C-alpha cells in the first residue's frame, strides 16, 4: 500500500523520473510540422510506475527545476516560462501523472489495457488543460489574436498520432518494468 513517506528508494525513483522527463523534453523526434518530444511519455510513465503521489512529485520537481532557471523545458527555462503559451501543458503533466497513477493504483489495473486507459486519460488531461492555458494566456495576457481552430489543429490534431504512439509505448514499458511500482507499494 502506498504511503506518503519518503525514503531513500522513493527519492531516488522520483529523481530518476525527473531526469527521464528532462531527457524526454530535450529529445526531439524529427517529424514534419511540429516538434515531437518524449516528454509526455515519461511524465505519464512516472504516474503509472511511481503511483499518483510520487509520480506527480517527480513531475513537479521537473517543473520546479525549469522554473528556477535550469534549461530543462523543450524551449529553455526560467520563471518567465509561465508566460509561454505552452506552460499549461507542463502544469497539466503534473495532474496527468497523478491521474494515471491513481488509475493504475490497483494491481488488477496494471495490465496493458489498464495502462493504455490511464495513458489516454492523461493525454486528454494534458490536451484540454494545455489548450485552455494556451488560448487564455495568448488571447488575454499576451494580446495575441489566436484562432481556436488553428490552435486545435496545431495543439491537438498534428501531435495526436505521435502522442498516441507514446501512450502505447509507455504502456508497454510500464508493463515490462513492474518492479518499480511494486517496490514502492511495499514502502
WOMO-V559476 format. One record per helix or strand of 3 or more residues. SS is the DSSP state (helix for helix, strand for strand). FROM is the first residue (numbers start at 1). TO is the last residue. If there is no record, write none. Layout:
ss | from | to
SS | FROM | TO
SS | FROM | TO
//
This chain:
ss | from | to
helix | 8 | 26
helix | 39 | 67
helix | 79 | 83
helix | 87 | 103
helix | 107 | 109
helix | 112 | 141
helix | 148 | 176
helix | 179 | 185
//
